[in-house]
Amino acid sequence: MDNGYSLLSIIALTLLAGLAMPAGALLANIRSESDSWLDNELKHGVIAFGGGALLAAVALILVPQGIEHQSIGSATLLFCAGGFSFMLIDILLYRFNTTASQLIAMLSDFIPEALALGAAIAFNSNSAFLLALLMALQNLPEGFNAFYELKQSTKLTSHQLITIFTVLSLSGPIAGVSGFYLLANQPQIVSGIMLFAAGGILYSVFQDIAPQAKLKQHWLPAFGAIIGFMLGIVGHMMIS
């Protein structure tokens, strides 16, 4: 694949995936201004949808491709290290009582995935497009949730928050291009990043997303996780 075309592909895919964050923030802003249209049940459904998309990324891309260039021991160590690191971040955020925990969690999985996406394009892997799709699917509800969290706990206006989310989306192309140039000939490092991210994402799903998705005496929100994972399966089958 031509380097110029590859770079354009990386920038376009990671930027589109990143822009799902401010798109989720816009959706959350509409909800905050019009509760009659986007009610509490839909909020929980969106969060569950994101959890399903994250699980799809772990099950269909990050773990299967991550173990290809790792031994059993190193794969186990990297996967557990990812979960442990995200747990430490969670503990530190709680100790410092920060209002941006969801925002930091969102970037913690977006940046490693963008790195892996850039390297995947360098390997001419079709999985890059599926990974970009899943990144967008997970960033939309994560942006939604992060905006809602920050809106309730800071004095920043909706416009300022959406602008911040838009600027943060640029971290995707930066990480993707870095992965293309720095990791193109390092399949072991790329697979290690994938496994590390997978462990962290799985921790986030069960620690933050799944508990927030539950709504007493409502059963439809949990079905959002099924839809999110199903879209991952569809994407996986389309490129296979």
N, C-alpha and C positions, 0 to 999 in steps of 0.2 A: 504494500500500500504506500502511495506517495506520501512523503512526510508532510507536505503542505496540506494535503487532503486530510491526513490523520490529525493534524493539529486543529484544523477547522472542525472536524468531527468531535474531538475532545472538548473544545471550547463550547460548541453548540450543545452537546449532550449534557455536560456538567452545568452549564448556565441554565438550561431548561429545567434540569432537576433542582437546581438551587432556587430558581424563581418560584418553585412550588411553595417555598416557605412564605414569601410575602403574599402569595395567592391564598394560602391558608389563613394568614393574618387578615386579609381583606374579608374573607368569609366570616371569620370570628367577629370582625368589626360590624358587619351587617347584622350578625346575631345580637350583638350587644345593643344595637340601636333598634332592633325590631324583634323582640322576644316572641311575638305572636307568629313569626314566620319560621325562625330557627329556634325551636324549643329545646328544653333540657334533654329530651330523649335523642334528638339529632346530635347534640354535642357528644353524648356518650357513644353514639353510633360512629361518628367520625373518628373518635379516639380508638375504638375497637378496630375500625378499618385500617388505621395506621399500624396497629399491632399485628394484624394479619399480613400486611405488606412486609413488615419487618421480619416476621417468621418465614415468609416466602423467600426473602433475600438470604436468610441464614440457611434454610433447608435446600434451596435450589441452586445457589451460586456460591456463597461464601465458604460453607463447609465442604461441599463436593470438590470444588476447585482448590480449596485451601489444603486439603490432605494429599493432593497429587504429588507435591514435592516435599513432603514432610514424613518423618518416621512417626511411629505410634507415640513414642516418648515426646518428641518435639511438638507434635500436634496437640497432645494432651496439655503440655505445659503452656503453649501459646493460647489455647482456647480458655483455659482456666485463668491465665494471666489477664486476659481481656475482661473476663467477668469480675475478677478481683480488683482491677484498676477502676472499672466503672463503679464498683461498690465503694472504693476509697473516695472517688470524686463525690459520690452521693453523700457519704459521711461528712466530708469537708464542707459541702454546700449546706448541709444541715447545721453543722457547728457554727459556720459563719452567718447563718440565717439569711442567705442571699435570696433575692427575689427572681433570679434568673436561672434557676436550676433546670427548667425545661429547655431553655434556650441553649445552655451549655451541653445538655444531653443531646440535643438535636445536632449540634456541630460536632460532637464527639463521635457520632457514627457517620455523619455526612463527609467529613474530610478524609478519613481512611478509605471510605468507599470510592471517593473521587480519585484518590491516589491509585487504587486498584483498577479503576476504570481506565485511567490513562495508560497504565501498564498493559491492560488487556487489549487495548487498541494497538499498542506496539507489538503485541503477540499475534495480531490479526485474528483475535478471538471474537466470535459472534456473541459471546456472553456479555460484551460491553454494552450492547444495546438493551439487553434484558436488564442488566444491572442499572442502567440509566433510568429505565422505566420504573423499576422497583424503588430507586432512590426518590423519584418524583412522587410516587404513590405514598411513600412514607413521610416525605417532607411536607406534603399538604396538611395532613392531620397534625403533624408535630408543630408546624407553623401556627395552625389554628389553636392548639393547646398552649403553646408558648406565649402567643399574643394575649390569650385570655388570662393567663397567669400574671403577666406583666401589667396588663391593664388594671387588674384588681389591686396591685401592690405598689405601683409607681405613680408619679405625677406626670409622666410623659404622655403627650397627646397621641391619639390614634395615628395621625399623620407622621409623627416622629418615630413611632414604633415600626410602622410599615416601611419607612425610609431605612431604618436600621436593618430590618430584615432583608431589604433589597440589597444593601451594601454587603451584608454577610453572605448573600448568595454568590458574590464574586469569589469567595474562597474556594468554590468548586472548580472553576477553570484554573485557578492558580495551582491547586493540588493536583488536578488532572494533568496539566502540562508538566509539572514536576515529576509525576509518576512516569510519564512518557519518556522523559529524558534521563531520569536518574535510575529507573527501575526496569527499563526495557530488557536488559540482559541479566536480570536478577529474579528469576522465577521463585527461588526459595524465599526471598524477602517478601515478594508480592503475596505468595501463599501464606506466609506468616502474618502479614497485615490482615489478610482476609480472615484467618482464624481468630486473631486477636479481636478484630471488629465483631466477629460472630459471637464470641463469648460476651463481649460488652453489650451487644444488642439484646441477646437473650436475657441477660440480667435486667436490662431496662424494661423489657416486655413484662416480666413477672413482678418487678419491683414497682414500676410506675404506671405503665400503660394498662395492664389488665385490671388492677384495682380501681383505676379511674373510670374504666369502661363499664364497670358493673353499676346497674341502676335497679334498685329494689322494685319488685313487682312489675318490671318491664323486661321483655325477653328479646325484642327486636334489636337493640343495640349490639348484643353479642354476635348477632348474625353478620354485622359489619366486618368482623374478623374473618368470617368465611369468604365474604366477597373480596376482601383484600388479598387473601391467600389464593383464591381462585384466579384472580387476574395474574398473579405470579405464575401459576400453572399454565395458563393460556399463553403467556409470553414465552415460557420455557418450551412449550410444545411447538410454538411457531418457529423458533430458531433451531429446533432439534432436527 
